């Protein structure tokens, strides 16, 4: 799975390098600054050179379907990286959903199970995954603040909510703000620093939509999960999900 992921990164980096070289002399590129373009070319070239030997013998028609199957098998065998990768960064392209119906059906059935198994291994990243999955909040819209009236911002927020993209796991789980609050509460205890900060922000946001009884219910559920799967137990190291996103999504990030 790691080799296939690396070679997907290799292909995206090769394409990125070719695109930059092809357009570096354009007026737009010159306005952005030649030094920045050279840094981007060097970064892509270094990654390509690093992975060239590893990827030399892979078939030219390597595609996401093969990586998806390897992710699934790794997850099924109990591998934490496979479980988190399959649930949170699956080798799927939702822009071509009708060409991937078999994978989508398999993902819908197994992603929550694999993420739950990762949580049971003590993974804080799995907790953060559930936190994000149960709240359909789109961070791409921050609002214009002082640049727009309250009515304008509210109208724009409603429009973004209507057309916002949902991650695969969000589509599978469906929105449940009580569960989102549960996992955000747990994440504050067991996640890495970055996810903890996101959990704190999510809790503030979610409090506005839940009554006191719902928050109490969520906090009790979080305490139960903590006692069952975390507590004083040693926790696994985090998986590099950003590297995996770069491998799977490339320019689609």
ChimeraX commands (.cxc) that place a marker at each C-alpha (Angstrom):
marker #1 position 0.00,0.00,0.00 radius 0.5
marker #1 position 2.84,2.39,0.85 radius 0.5
marker #1 position 4.58,1.66,-2.46 radius 0.5
marker #1 position 1.44,2.27,-4.49 radius 0.5
marker #1 position 0.74,5.49,-2.57 radius 0.5
marker #1 position 4.29,6.68,-3.17 radius 0.5
marker #1 position 3.98,6.00,-6.87 radius 0.5
marker #1 position 0.72,7.91,-7.06 radius 0.5
marker #1 position 2.59,10.82,-5.45 radius 0.5
marker #1 position 5.35,10.30,-8.04 radius 0.5
marker #1 position 2.86,10.62,-10.89 radius 0.5
marker #1 position 1.21,13.73,-9.50 radius 0.5
marker #1 position 4.65,15.29,-8.89 radius 0.5
marker #1 position 5.73,14.45,-12.46 radius 0.5
marker #1 position 2.59,16.04,-13.86 radius 0.5
marker #1 position 3.01,19.06,-11.58 radius 0.5
marker #1 position 6.61,19.51,-12.74 radius 0.5
marker #1 position 5.65,19.22,-16.41 radius 0.5
marker #1 position 2.87,21.79,-15.98 radius 0.5
marker #1 position 5.13,24.28,-14.21 radius 0.5
marker #1 position 7.87,23.93,-16.83 radius 0.5
marker #1 position 5.34,24.32,-19.65 radius 0.5
marker #1 position 3.91,27.54,-18.23 radius 0.5
marker #1 position 6.85,29.12,-16.40 radius 0.5
marker #1 position 7.50,31.58,-19.25 radius 0.5
marker #1 position 3.90,32.77,-19.43 radius 0.5
marker #1 position 3.11,36.37,-18.35 radius 0.5
marker #1 position 0.98,35.09,-15.47 radius 0.5
marker #1 position 3.82,32.93,-14.17 radius 0.5
marker #1 position 6.22,35.84,-14.43 radius 0.5
marker #1 position 3.86,38.00,-12.38 radius 0.5
marker #1 position 3.88,35.36,-9.67 radius 0.5
marker #1 position 7.64,35.51,-9.50 radius 0.5
marker #1 position 10.28,33.37,-11.16 radius 0.5
marker #1 position 11.89,32.45,-7.85 radius 0.5
marker #1 position 8.69,30.89,-6.54 radius 0.5
marker #1 position 8.26,28.93,-9.79 radius 0.5
marker #1 position 11.79,27.58,-9.49 radius 0.5
marker #1 position 11.13,26.49,-5.91 radius 0.5
marker #1 position 8.03,24.60,-7.05 radius 0.5
marker #1 position 9.94,22.91,-9.88 radius 0.5
marker #1 position 12.77,21.93,-7.52 radius 0.5
marker #1 position 10.35,20.51,-4.95 radius 0.5
marker #1 position 8.54,18.41,-7.56 radius 0.5
marker #1 position 11.80,17.30,-9.16 radius 0.5
marker #1 position 13.22,16.17,-5.81 radius 0.5
marker #1 position 10.17,14.02,-5.12 radius 0.5
marker #1 position 10.26,12.53,-8.63 radius 0.5
marker #1 position 13.97,11.72,-8.29 radius 0.5
marker #1 position 13.45,10.22,-4.83 radius 0.5
marker #1 position 10.74,7.86,-6.04 radius 0.5
marker #1 position 11.96,7.13,-9.58 radius 0.5
marker #1 position 13.66,3.84,-8.77 radius 0.5
marker #1 position 10.81,2.57,-6.61 radius 0.5
marker #1 position 8.22,3.23,-9.30 radius 0.5
marker #1 position 10.21,2.22,-12.36 radius 0.5
marker #1 position 8.74,-1.28,-12.70 radius 0.5
marker #1 position 5.10,-0.58,-11.91 radius 0.5
marker #1 position 2.64,-0.97,-14.79 radius 0.5
marker #1 position 1.82,2.14,-16.78 radius 0.5
marker #1 position -1.90,1.63,-16.20 radius 0.5
marker #1 position -1.64,1.78,-12.41 radius 0.5
marker #1 position -4.80,3.51,-11.25 radius 0.5
marker #1 position -6.86,4.30,-8.17 radius 0.5
marker #1 position -8.81,1.04,-8.39 radius 0.5
marker #1 position -5.70,-0.98,-7.53 radius 0.5
marker #1 position -4.77,1.28,-4.62 radius 0.5
marker #1 position -8.36,1.16,-3.34 radius 0.5
marker #1 position -8.26,-2.64,-3.26 radius 0.5
marker #1 position -4.91,-2.64,-1.48 radius 0.5
marker #1 position -6.24,-0.13,1.06 radius 0.5
marker #1 position -9.24,-2.37,1.66 radius 0.5
marker #1 position -7.15,-5.49,2.14 radius 0.5
marker #1 position -4.72,-3.73,4.48 radius 0.5
marker #1 position -7.66,-2.39,6.51 radius 0.5
marker #1 position -9.31,-5.80,6.65 radius 0.5
marker #1 position -6.05,-7.31,7.92 radius 0.5
marker #1 position -6.03,-4.85,10.83 radius 0.5
marker #1 position -3.42,-2.39,9.54 radius 0.5
marker #1 position -4.07,1.04,11.09 radius 0.5
marker #1 position -2.79,2.97,8.07 radius 0.5
marker #1 position -5.06,0.90,5.84 radius 0.5
marker #1 position -8.08,1.49,8.06 radius 0.5
marker #1 position -7.54,5.25,8.31 radius 0.5
marker #1 position -6.64,5.53,4.64 radius 0.5
marker #1 position -9.67,3.60,3.46 radius 0.5
marker #1 position -12.10,5.56,5.65 radius 0.5
marker #1 position -10.63,9.06,5.48 radius 0.5
marker #1 position -8.64,9.21,2.21 radius 0.5
marker #1 position -10.09,6.49,-0.03 radius 0.5
marker #1 position -8.78,6.02,-3.55 radius 0.5
marker #1 position -11.97,7.40,-5.07 radius 0.5
marker #1 position -12.70,10.23,-7.48 radius 0.5
marker #1 position -16.22,11.43,-6.82 radius 0.5
marker #1 position -16.13,13.44,-10.06 radius 0.5
marker #1 position -16.24,10.06,-11.83 radius 0.5
marker #1 position -18.69,8.39,-9.45 radius 0.5
marker #1 position -20.66,6.53,-12.12 radius 0.5
marker #1 position -17.46,4.80,-13.21 radius 0.5
marker #1 position -16.76,3.63,-9.68 radius 0.5
marker #1 position -20.09,2.29,-8.46 radius 0.5
marker #1 position -18.58,-0.97,-7.23 radius 0.5
marker #1 position -16.01,0.87,-5.13 radius 0.5
marker #1 position -18.60,3.31,-3.80 radius 0.5
marker #1 position -20.85,0.46,-2.63 radius 0.5
marker #1 position -17.94,-1.23,-0.89 radius 0.5
marker #1 position -16.83,2.02,0.70 radius 0.5
marker #1 position -20.34,2.78,1.98 radius 0.5
marker #1 position -20.53,-0.61,3.69 radius 0.5
marker #1 position -17.04,-0.86,5.15 radius 0.5
marker #1 position -15.70,2.65,5.85 radius 0.5
marker #1 position -17.52,3.15,9.19 radius 0.5
marker #1 position -16.49,-0.36,10.32 radius 0.5
marker #1 position -12.82,0.21,9.51 radius 0.5
marker #1 position -12.79,3.62,11.20 radius 0.5
marker #1 position -14.40,2.08,14.29 radius 0.5
marker #1 position -11.72,-0.61,14.34 radius 0.5
marker #1 position -9.05,2.11,14.12 radius 0.5
marker #1 position -10.66,3.89,17.06 radius 0.5
marker #1 position -10.60,0.63,19.02 radius 0.5
marker #1 position -6.84,0.52,18.42 radius 0.5
marker #1 position -6.61,3.85,20.28 radius 0.5
marker #1 position -6.26,6.10,17.23 radius 0.5
marker #1 position -6.99,9.76,17.90 radius 0.5
marker #1 position -7.10,10.31,14.14 radius 0.5
marker #1 position -10.07,7.95,13.94 radius 0.5
marker #1 position -11.83,10.05,16.60 radius 0.5
marker #1 position -11.14,13.20,14.56 radius 0.5
marker #1 position -12.47,11.40,11.49 radius 0.5
marker #1 position -15.78,10.68,13.19 radius 0.5
marker #1 position -15.91,14.24,14.50 radius 0.5
marker #1 position -15.57,15.61,10.98 radius 0.5
marker #1 position -17.84,12.98,9.47 radius 0.5
marker #1 position -20.85,13.69,11.66 radius 0.5
marker #1 position -20.83,17.47,11.15 radius 0.5
marker #1 position -21.29,18.71,7.61 radius 0.5
marker #1 position -19.45,21.97,8.14 radius 0.5
marker #1 position -17.70,23.44,5.10 radius 0.5
marker #1 position -14.55,25.32,6.06 radius 0.5
marker #1 position -14.13,26.78,2.59 radius 0.5
marker #1 position -16.46,29.67,3.50 radius 0.5
marker #1 position -15.21,32.04,6.18 radius 0.5
marker #1 position -17.61,34.92,5.48 radius 0.5
marker #1 position -16.75,38.48,4.48 radius 0.5
marker #1 position -17.02,39.91,7.99 radius 0.5
marker #1 position -17.07,43.68,7.76 radius 0.5
marker #1 position -17.23,43.51,3.96 radius 0.5
marker #1 position -20.85,42.34,3.97 radius 0.5
marker #1 position -24.02,42.87,5.96 radius 0.5
marker #1 position -25.38,40.22,8.29 radius 0.5
marker #1 position -28.14,39.48,5.77 radius 0.5
marker #1 position -25.61,39.13,2.94 radius 0.5
marker #1 position -23.44,36.78,4.95 radius 0.5
marker #1 position -26.44,34.71,6.01 radius 0.5
marker #1 position -27.61,34.42,2.39 radius 0.5
marker #1 position -24.14,33.40,1.25 radius 0.5
marker #1 position -23.90,30.87,4.08 radius 0.5
marker #1 position -27.19,29.29,3.00 radius 0.5
marker #1 position -26.01,29.14,-0.61 radius 0.5
marker #1 position -22.73,27.48,0.38 radius 0.5
marker #1 position -24.61,24.98,2.56 radius 0.5
marker #1 position -26.76,24.05,-0.44 radius 0.5
marker #1 position -23.84,23.37,-2.80 radius 0.5
marker #1 position -20.97,22.50,-0.43 radius 0.5
marker #1 position -18.96,19.39,-1.25 radius 0.5
marker #1 position -19.25,16.55,1.24 radius 0.5
marker #1 position -16.40,14.18,1.93 radius 0.5
marker #1 position -17.09,10.51,1.25 radius 0.5
marker #1 position -17.33,9.66,4.96 radius 0.5
marker #1 position -19.74,12.55,5.56 radius 0.5
marker #1 position -21.99,11.18,2.83 radius 0.5
marker #1 position -21.92,7.71,4.40 radius 0.5
marker #1 position -22.47,8.71,8.04 radius 0.5
marker #1 position -25.00,11.49,7.58 radius 0.5
marker #1 position -25.06,14.56,9.82 radius 0.5
marker #1 position -25.60,13.93,13.54 radius 0.5
marker #1 position -24.58,16.89,15.69 radius 0.5
marker #1 position -24.88,15.00,18.99 radius 0.5
marker #1 position -22.39,12.41,17.74 radius 0.5
marker #1 position -20.19,15.17,16.33 radius 0.5
marker #1 position -20.15,16.78,19.80 radius 0.5
marker #1 position -19.37,13.37,21.34 radius 0.5
marker #1 position -16.31,12.83,19.18 radius 0.5
marker #1 position -15.17,16.46,19.46 radius 0.5
marker #1 position -15.29,16.10,23.26 radius 0.5
marker #1 position -13.28,12.88,23.06 radius 0.5
marker #1 position -10.87,14.41,20.54 radius 0.5
marker #1 position -9.92,17.12,23.03 radius 0.5
marker #1 position -8.55,14.33,25.23 radius 0.5
marker #1 position -6.96,11.91,22.79 radius 0.5
marker #1 position -6.13,13.68,19.50 radius 0.5
marker #1 position -2.93,15.37,18.38 radius 0.5
marker #1 position -2.53,19.11,18.97 radius 0.5
marker #1 position -3.83,20.14,15.56 radius 0.5
marker #1 position -6.99,18.03,15.82 radius 0.5
marker #1 position -7.50,19.12,19.42 radius 0.5
marker #1 position -7.56,22.74,18.29 radius 0.5
marker #1 position -10.12,21.87,15.61 radius 0.5
marker #1 position -12.17,20.01,18.23 radius 0.5
marker #1 position -12.27,23.07,20.49 radius 0.5
marker #1 position -13.51,25.19,17.59 radius 0.5
marker #1 position -16.10,22.55,16.67 radius 0.5
marker #1 position -17.40,22.39,20.25 radius 0.5
marker #1 position -17.98,26.14,20.31 radius 0.5
marker #1 position -19.78,25.92,16.98 radius 0.5
marker #1 position -21.87,22.88,17.96 radius 0.5
marker #1 position -22.94,24.27,21.33 radius 0.5
marker #1 position -25.12,26.79,19.49 radius 0.5
marker #1 position -27.18,23.97,17.95 radius 0.5
marker #1 position -27.57,21.60,20.91 radius 0.5
marker #1 position -29.57,21.94,24.10 radius 0.5
marker #1 position -28.04,21.15,27.52 radius 0.5
marker #1 position -29.50,17.63,27.64 radius 0.5
marker #1 position -27.99,16.78,24.26 radius 0.5
marker #1 position -24.58,18.10,25.33 radius 0.5
marker #1 position -24.74,16.06,28.54 radius 0.5
marker #1 position -25.66,12.95,26.56 radius 0.5
marker #1 position -22.71,13.54,24.23 radius 0.5
marker #1 position -20.26,14.12,27.08 radius 0.5
marker #1 position -21.35,10.89,28.79 radius 0.5
marker #1 position -20.92,8.97,25.52 radius 0.5
marker #1 position -17.44,10.47,25.10 radius 0.5
marker #1 position -16.49,9.36,28.62 radius 0.5
marker #1 position -17.69,5.83,27.86 radius 0.5
marker #1 position -15.60,5.69,24.67 radius 0.5
marker #1 position -12.57,7.03,26.51 radius 0.5
marker #1 position -12.81,4.36,29.22 radius 0.5
marker #1 position -13.38,1.58,26.68 radius 0.5
marker #1 position -10.63,2.38,24.16 radius 0.5
marker #1 position -8.19,4.93,25.58 radius 0.5
marker #1 position -7.59,5.62,29.27 radius 0.5
marker #1 position -3.98,4.88,30.26 radius 0.5
marker #1 position -3.37,2.59,27.27 radius 0.5
marker #1 position -0.46,3.36,24.91 radius 0.5
marker #1 position -1.61,4.95,21.65 radius 0.5
marker #1 position -0.33,4.29,18.15 radius 0.5
marker #1 position 1.66,6.90,16.28 radius 0.5
marker #1 position -0.27,9.11,13.89 radius 0.5
marker #1 position -0.40,8.16,10.21 radius 0.5
marker #1 position 0.76,10.78,7.69 radius 0.5
marker #1 position -2.67,11.46,6.20 radius 0.5
marker #1 position -1.46,14.61,4.42 radius 0.5
marker #1 position 1.04,12.61,2.41 radius 0.5
marker #1 position -1.72,10.15,1.56 radius 0.5
marker #1 position -4.06,12.96,0.49 radius 0.5
marker #1 position -1.33,14.26,-1.80 radius 0.5
marker #1 position -1.00,10.78,-3.30 radius 0.5
marker #1 position -4.74,10.25,-3.80 radius 0.5
marker #1 position -5.97,13.71,-4.68 radius 0.5
marker #1 position -3.04,15.47,-6.32 radius 0.5
marker #1 position -4.41,18.55,-8.11 radius 0.5
marker #1 position -7.89,17.78,-6.80 radius 0.5
marker #1 position -6.94,18.80,-3.25 radius 0.5
marker link #1:1,2 radius 0.2
marker link #1:2,3 radius 0.2
marker link #1:3,4 radius 0.2
marker link #1:4,5 radius 0.2
marker link #1:5,6 radius 0.2
marker link #1:6,7 radius 0.2
marker link #1:7,8 radius 0.2
marker link #1:8,9 radius 0.2
marker link #1:9,10 radius 0.2
marker link #1:10,11 radius 0.2
marker link #1:11,12 radius 0.2
marker link #1:12,13 radius 0.2
marker link #1:13,14 radius 0.2
marker link #1:14,15 radius 0.2
marker link #1:15,16 radius 0.2
marker link #1:16,17 radius 0.2
marker link #1:17,18 radius 0.2
marker link #1:18,19 radius 0.2
marker link #1:19,20 radius 0.2
marker link #1:20,21 radius 0.2
marker link #1:21,22 radius 0.2
marker link #1:22,23 radius 0.2
marker link #1:23,24 radius 0.2
marker link #1:24,25 radius 0.2
marker link #1:25,26 radius 0.2
marker link #1:26,27 radius 0.2
marker link #1:27,28 radius 0.2
marker link #1:28,29 radius 0.2
marker link #1:29,30 radius 0.2
marker link #1:30,31 radius 0.2
marker link #1:31,32 radius 0.2
marker link #1:32,33 radius 0.2
marker link #1:33,34 radius 0.2
marker link #1:34,35 radius 0.2
marker link #1:35,36 radius 0.2
marker link #1:36,37 radius 0.2
marker link #1:37,38 radius 0.2
marker link #1:38,39 radius 0.2
marker link #1:39,40 radius 0.2
marker link #1:40,41 radius 0.2
marker link #1:41,42 radius 0.2
marker link #1:42,43 radius 0.2
marker link #1:43,44 radius 0.2
marker link #1:44,45 radius 0.2
marker link #1:45,46 radius 0.2
marker link #1:46,47 radius 0.2
marker link #1:47,48 radius 0.2
marker link #1:48,49 radius 0.2
marker link #1:49,50 radius 0.2
marker link #1:50,51 radius 0.2
marker link #1:51,52 radius 0.2
marker link #1:52,53 radius 0.2
marker link #1:53,54 radius 0.2
marker link #1:54,55 radius 0.2
marker link #1:55,56 radius 0.2
marker link #1:56,57 radius 0.2
marker link #1:57,58 radius 0.2
marker link #1:58,59 radius 0.2
marker link #1:59,60 radius 0.2
marker link #1:60,61 radius 0.2
marker link #1:61,62 radius 0.2
marker link #1:62,63 radius 0.2
marker link #1:63,64 radius 0.2
marker link #1:64,65 radius 0.2
marker link #1:65,66 radius 0.2
marker link #1:66,67 radius 0.2
marker link #1:67,68 radius 0.2
marker link #1:68,69 radius 0.2
marker link #1:69,70 radius 0.2
marker link #1:70,71 radius 0.2
marker link #1:71,72 radius 0.2
marker link #1:72,73 radius 0.2
marker link #1:73,74 radius 0.2
marker link #1:74,75 radius 0.2
marker link #1:75,76 radius 0.2
marker link #1:76,77 radius 0.2
marker link #1:77,78 radius 0.2
marker link #1:78,79 radius 0.2
marker link #1:79,80 radius 0.2
marker link #1:80,81 radius 0.2
marker link #1:81,82 radius 0.2
marker link #1:82,83 radius 0.2
marker link #1:83,84 radius 0.2
marker link #1:84,85 radius 0.2
marker link #1:85,86 radius 0.2
marker link #1:86,87 radius 0.2
marker link #1:87,88 radius 0.2
marker link #1:88,89 radius 0.2
marker link #1:89,90 radius 0.2
marker link #1:90,91 radius 0.2
marker link #1:91,92 radius 0.2
marker link #1:92,93 radius 0.2
marker link #1:93,94 radius 0.2
marker link #1:94,95 radius 0.2
marker link #1:95,96 radius 0.2
marker link #1:96,97 radius 0.2
marker link #1:97,98 radius 0.2
marker link #1:98,99 radius 0.2
marker link #1:99,100 radius 0.2
marker link #1:100,101 radius 0.2
marker link #1:101,102 radius 0.2
marker link #1:102,103 radius 0.2
marker link #1:103,104 radius 0.2
marker link #1:104,105 radius 0.2
marker link #1:105,106 radius 0.2
marker link #1:106,107 radius 0.2
marker link #1:107,108 radius 0.2
marker link #1:108,109 radius 0.2
marker link #1:109,110 radius 0.2
marker link #1:110,111 radius 0.2
marker link #1:111,112 radius 0.2
marker link #1:112,113 radius 0.2
marker link #1:113,114 radius 0.2
marker link #1:114,115 radius 0.2
marker link #1:115,116 radius 0.2
marker link #1:116,117 radius 0.2
marker link #1:117,118 radius 0.2
marker link #1:118,119 radius 0.2
marker link #1:119,120 radius 0.2
marker link #1:120,121 radius 0.2
marker link #1:121,122 radius 0.2
marker link #1:122,123 radius 0.2
marker link #1:123,124 radius 0.2
marker link #1:124,125 radius 0.2
marker link #1:125,126 radius 0.2
marker link #1:126,127 radius 0.2
marker link #1:127,128 radius 0.2
marker link #1:128,129 radius 0.2
marker link #1:129,130 radius 0.2
marker link #1:130,131 radius 0.2
marker link #1:131,132 radius 0.2
marker link #1:132,133 radius 0.2
marker link #1:133,134 radius 0.2
marker link #1:134,135 radius 0.2
marker link #1:135,136 radius 0.2
marker link #1:136,137 radius 0.2
marker link #1:137,138 radius 0.2
marker link #1:138,139 radius 0.2
marker link #1:139,140 radius 0.2
marker link #1:140,141 radius 0.2
marker link #1:141,142 radius 0.2
marker link #1:142,143 radius 0.2
marker link #1:143,144 radius 0.2
marker link #1:144,145 radius 0.2
marker link #1:145,146 radius 0.2
marker link #1:146,147 radius 0.2
marker link #1:147,148 radius 0.2
marker link #1:148,149 radius 0.2
marker link #1:149,150 radius 0.2
marker link #1:150,151 radius 0.2
marker link #1:151,152 radius 0.2
marker link #1:152,153 radius 0.2
marker link #1:153,154 radius 0.2
marker link #1:154,155 radius 0.2
marker link #1:155,156 radius 0.2
marker link #1:156,157 radius 0.2
marker link #1:157,158 radius 0.2
marker link #1:158,159 radius 0.2
marker link #1:159,160 radius 0.2
marker link #1:160,161 radius 0.2
marker link #1:161,162 radius 0.2
marker link #1:162,163 radius 0.2
marker link #1:163,164 radius 0.2
marker link #1:164,165 radius 0.2
marker link #1:165,166 radius 0.2
marker link #1:166,167 radius 0.2
marker link #1:167,168 radius 0.2
marker link #1:168,169 radius 0.2
marker link #1:169,170 radius 0.2
marker link #1:170,171 radius 0.2
marker link #1:171,172 radius 0.2
marker link #1:172,173 radius 0.2
marker link #1:173,174 radius 0.2
marker link #1:174,175 radius 0.2
marker link #1:175,176 radius 0.2
marker link #1:176,177 radius 0.2
marker link #1:177,178 radius 0.2
marker link #1:178,179 radius 0.2
marker link #1:179,180 radius 0.2
marker link #1:180,181 radius 0.2
marker link #1:181,182 radius 0.2
marker link #1:182,183 radius 0.2
marker link #1:183,184 radius 0.2
marker link #1:184,185 radius 0.2
marker link #1:185,186 radius 0.2
marker link #1:186,187 radius 0.2
marker link #1:187,188 radius 0.2
marker link #1:188,189 radius 0.2
marker link #1:189,190 radius 0.2
marker link #1:190,191 radius 0.2
marker link #1:191,192 radius 0.2
marker link #1:192,193 radius 0.2
marker link #1:193,194 radius 0.2
marker link #1:194,195 radius 0.2
marker link #1:195,196 radius 0.2
marker link #1:196,197 radius 0.2
marker link #1:197,198 radius 0.2
marker link #1:198,199 radius 0.2
marker link #1:199,200 radius 0.2
marker link #1:200,201 radius 0.2
marker link #1:201,202 radius 0.2
marker link #1:202,203 radius 0.2
marker link #1:203,204 radius 0.2
marker link #1:204,205 radius 0.2
marker link #1:205,206 radius 0.2
marker link #1:206,207 radius 0.2
marker link #1:207,208 radius 0.2
marker link #1:208,209 radius 0.2
marker link #1:209,210 radius 0.2
marker link #1:210,211 radius 0.2
marker link #1:211,212 radius 0.2
marker link #1:212,213 radius 0.2
marker link #1:213,214 radius 0.2
marker link #1:214,215 radius 0.2
marker link #1:215,216 radius 0.2
marker link #1:216,217 radius 0.2
marker link #1:217,218 radius 0.2
marker link #1:218,219 radius 0.2
marker link #1:219,220 radius 0.2
marker link #1:220,221 radius 0.2
marker link #1:221,222 radius 0.2
marker link #1:222,223 radius 0.2
marker link #1:223,224 radius 0.2
marker link #1:224,225 radius 0.2
marker link #1:225,226 radius 0.2
marker link #1:226,227 radius 0.2
marker link #1:227,228 radius 0.2
marker link #1:228,229 radius 0.2
marker link #1:229,230 radius 0.2
marker link #1:230,231 radius 0.2
marker link #1:231,232 radius 0.2
marker link #1:232,233 radius 0.2
marker link #1:233,234 radius 0.2
marker link #1:234,235 radius 0.2
marker link #1:235,236 radius 0.2
marker link #1:236,237 radius 0.2
marker link #1:237,238 radius 0.2
marker link #1:238,239 radius 0.2
marker link #1:239,240 radius 0.2
marker link #1:240,241 radius 0.2
marker link #1:241,242 radius 0.2
marker link #1:242,243 radius 0.2
marker link #1:243,244 radius 0.2
marker link #1:244,245 radius 0.2
marker link #1:245,246 radius 0.2
marker link #1:246,247 radius 0.2
marker link #1:247,248 radius 0.2
marker link #1:248,249 radius 0.2
marker link #1:249,250 radius 0.2
marker link #1:250,251 radius 0.2
marker link #1:251,252 radius 0.2
marker link #1:252,253 radius 0.2
view
